[in-house]
């Protein structure tokens, strides 16, 4: 399965600022996803990063708050904009294709974000 | 609306015994189910999956059982080992079309030596 490098692994940010998280994959992948795990909560899908087009956002998430780029089949970024303490979470990149990959989706190690 | 539910937030089991983690789902469109294991400061790691055309899938010490009529699945770990101590997430997907994966809230398993 694919190997994912996610950066940064953690950060502490001031409210009102923005943070961009990078996800680099060691092979070309069709599907790339961004998840959020708030403290004590499940993993919630933010959006699907589409190569060459705008990301597809889940209910409750908007492009202005979480802009996503996917310039090619091995790389994506998620920006958390105008941060507030409520954005403190673990953000995870995931790749895979359930149609072809019987091993499910692979996850990066996550970015632990604390907003103060 | 929590479509995938893990009602037990934590579970403690003695080493060598069986661990049983449970999961319920509400969406009848789900036809593919996965279990992930997560250690602190790491991303979730895929453990085992099952398609809705099966009722059991086994991989070494790990077995997943699916009861479609009850919309229930369970993960059995036999024998449990201290290294199994982690948070286990149940997840589900509809394989047609979008392939979005929905996760449960997780069960923290502690295997006591």
Interface residues (C-beta under 8 A of the other chain):
Chain A: X1 X4 X6 X9 X31 X33 X41 X42 X43 X44 X45 X48 X58 X92 X94 X97 X98 X99 X102 X103 X104 X105 X106 X107 X108 X109 X110 X112
Chain B: X2 X4 X32 X34 X36 X41 X42 X43 X44 X45 X46 X49 X89 X91 X93 X95 X98 X99 X100 X101 X102 X103 X104 X105 X106
